[in-house]
Amino acid sequence: MMSLPLPASVEAFLAEPHLATLTTFRPDGSPHVVAVRFTWDGEAGLARVMTVASSRKARNLVADPGSRAALCQVAGFRWITLEGAATVFDDPPRVAQGVRRYTRRYTSPPPNPPGRVVIEIAVDRVMGLNN
């Protein structure tokens, strides 16, 4: 397990434009795993995922405030998992911050559907291999 702040090689890996899986938990306790794009803010220790409030992942987190989520980015034999308490925000400054970071990482803005929100994961556990 790694501690924050992360080594430069890990920060560099988290800046590459890969997809990751996001795991949240449904109200019945079963895992919900989906592919997402995300951003990493090493200074704040936050991972961000843009989505809509009606998505299953957002609804899972709203239904259980303070619940945990995990993001796992894989590229070949390199992987990193970021875990922590996740919160869904709809306030414009937080959503705008998520959009700016997403646009910088993936070189194009995220979709802008009605009900857009940002999931912020306060990362407190990091695991990885070959970074």
Secondary structure, 3 states (H helix, E strand, C coil): CECCCCCHHHHHHHHCCCCEEEEEECCCCCEEEEEECCEEECCCCEEEEEEECCCHHHHHHHHCCCCEEEEEEEECCEEEEEEEEEEEECCHHHHHHHHHHHHHHHCCCCCCCCCEEEEEEEEEEEEEECC
